[in-house]
Amino acid sequence: MAEPKPESIEKIVKFVKGFAEKSGTSMHPTPAVTEAVVKGLAMHIDELGKPLCPCNFYKDKQAEAKLRRWMCACDEMQIYKYCHCLLFVKEDGMPITEYLPEGHEGREIYGLVTDPTPDKGRALRHKATEAAAPPSDTDSK
C-alpha cells in the first residue's frame, strides 16, 4: 500500500491538533495509535479528497464520502464526543462515552467514561435524540 503524501499528513496533523483543542479532547497517548489513524485519514485524502474515517469498512468509499457521516470529525464525534478510532480521547486514552445512547457498542465496551470538558465539543449535540443509534449499513472494525 502506498504512503500518503507528506502534505496530506501535514494537513491532517494540523486538523487533529486544532480539533482536539476545540473539542476538549487529547490525541491518544500511544503515538502509534494516533499515527495509524492520521496515516489512514491522509491516505483517504489522497484517494478520495476527503478524510474518511479509516477505522470502518465501506462497500463503496466514494459513496460514503459523499454522505459525510464518517468524515473526520465524524457524526459520532460531533454528536456524542465519541471517537471509535481512539484518535480523540481523554488524556488517559479512554474514549468519552458519557453522551452515547444506551446499547451503543462504545458504552458496552468501555462503560461510562465521563467528559472532563463538557463545555467543549459536540457541535451537533442537537441531533442526539434524532440519532439514537449509529448507522447500521457501515460495519465498524
C-alpha positions as CSV (number, residue, x, y, z in Angstrom):
1,M,0.0,0.0,0.0
2,A,1.3,3.4,-0.9
3,E,2.3,6.0,1.6
4,P,0.2,9.2,1.9
5,K,1.6,12.4,0.5
6,P,3.6,14.5,3.1
7,E,1.3,17.5,2.6
8,S,-1.8,15.3,3.3
9,I,-0.1,14.1,6.6
10,E,0.6,17.8,7.5
11,K,-3.0,18.8,6.7
12,I,-4.4,16.0,8.9
13,V,-2.0,16.7,11.8
14,K,-2.9,20.4,11.8
15,F,-6.6,19.5,11.7
16,V,-6.3,16.9,14.5
17,K,-4.4,19.2,16.8
18,G,-6.9,22.0,16.2
19,F,-9.9,19.8,16.6
20,A,-8.6,18.2,19.8
21,E,-8.2,21.7,21.3
22,K,-11.6,22.8,20.1
23,S,-13.4,19.7,21.3
24,G,-11.6,19.4,24.7
25,T,-10.0,16.1,23.9
26,S,-6.5,14.8,23.5
27,M,-4.8,12.7,20.9
28,H,-4.3,9.1,22.0
29,P,-1.3,8.9,24.4
30,T,0.1,6.0,22.5
31,P,1.8,7.6,19.5
32,A,1.4,4.5,17.3
33,V,-2.4,4.8,17.6
34,T,-2.5,8.5,16.6
35,E,0.0,7.9,13.8
36,A,-2.0,5.0,12.3
37,V,-5.3,6.9,12.3
38,V,-3.6,10.1,10.9
39,K,-2.0,8.0,8.2
40,G,-5.3,6.4,7.3
41,L,-7.0,9.8,7.1
42,A,-4.3,11.2,4.9
43,M,-4.5,8.2,2.6
44,H,-8.2,8.8,2.2
45,I,-7.5,12.5,1.4
46,D,-5.1,11.3,-1.4
47,E,-7.6,8.7,-2.6
48,L,-11.0,10.4,-2.1
49,G,-10.2,14.1,-1.5
50,K,-11.8,13.8,1.9
51,P,-10.7,12.5,5.4
52,L,-13.0,9.5,5.6
53,C,-12.6,7.5,8.8
54,P,-10.1,4.7,8.3
55,C,-11.5,2.6,11.1
56,N,-14.6,1.4,9.2
57,F,-15.1,-0.9,6.3
58,Y,-17.0,0.6,3.4
59,K,-18.6,-1.2,0.5
60,D,-18.3,2.0,-1.6
61,K,-15.8,4.6,-0.2
62,Q,-16.8,7.2,-2.9
63,A,-20.5,6.9,-2.0
64,E,-19.7,7.0,1.7
65,A,-17.5,10.1,1.3
66,K,-20.5,12.0,-0.2
67,L,-22.6,11.2,2.9
68,R,-20.2,13.0,5.4
69,R,-21.3,11.0,8.4
70,W,-17.9,9.2,8.7
71,M,-15.8,12.2,7.6
72,C,-13.4,13.2,10.4
73,A,-14.6,14.6,12.7
74,C,-17.4,12.1,12.2
75,D,-21.0,12.4,13.2
76,E,-20.4,10.3,16.3
77,M,-17.7,12.7,17.4
78,Q,-19.8,15.8,16.6
79,I,-22.9,14.5,18.3
80,Y,-21.7,12.3,21.2
81,K,-18.0,13.3,21.5
82,Y,-17.1,9.6,20.9
83,C,-14.2,8.6,18.6
84,H,-14.3,4.9,17.9
85,C,-10.8,5.3,16.2
86,L,-9.4,6.4,19.6
87,L,-7.9,9.5,18.0
88,F,-9.8,12.0,20.1
89,V,-9.9,10.7,23.7
90,K,-9.3,11.8,27.3
91,E,-5.6,12.2,28.4
92,D,-5.6,8.6,29.7
93,G,-6.6,7.2,26.3
94,M,-10.2,6.4,27.1
95,P,-12.9,7.5,24.7
96,I,-15.7,9.7,26.1
97,T,-18.9,7.6,26.3
98,E,-21.0,9.8,28.6
99,Y,-23.3,11.0,25.8
100,L,-23.7,7.8,23.9
101,P,-27.2,6.2,23.8
102,E,-27.7,3.0,25.9
103,G,-26.7,-0.1,24.0
104,H,-24.1,1.7,21.8
105,E,-21.0,-0.5,21.4
106,G,-18.8,2.2,22.9
107,R,-20.8,2.2,26.1
108,E,-20.8,-1.6,26.1
109,I,-17.0,-1.9,25.6
110,Y,-15.7,1.0,27.8
111,G,-18.6,1.6,30.2
112,L,-19.4,5.1,31.3
113,V,-16.5,7.4,30.7
114,T,-17.3,11.0,31.7
115,D,-16.4,14.1,29.7
116,P,-13.7,16.2,31.5
117,T,-14.6,19.2,29.3
118,P,-18.4,19.2,28.9
119,D,-18.3,22.9,27.8
120,K,-16.3,22.0,24.6
121,G,-17.2,20.0,21.5
122,R,-20.4,18.3,20.4
123,A,-21.3,20.8,17.7
124,L,-24.2,18.6,16.6
125,R,-25.5,17.7,20.0
126,H,-28.9,18.8,18.9
127,K,-29.0,15.6,16.7
128,A,-28.5,13.3,19.7
129,T,-32.2,12.5,20.0
130,E,-32.6,12.0,16.3
131,A,-29.6,9.7,16.0
132,A,-30.5,7.2,18.8
133,A,-28.3,4.6,17.2
134,P,-25.3,4.7,14.8
135,P,-25.9,3.9,11.1
136,S,-26.2,0.2,10.6
137,D,-25.1,0.0,6.9
138,T,-21.4,0.5,7.8
139,D,-19.6,-2.1,9.7
140,S,-17.0,-1.0,12.3
141,K,-13.8,-2.9,12.8
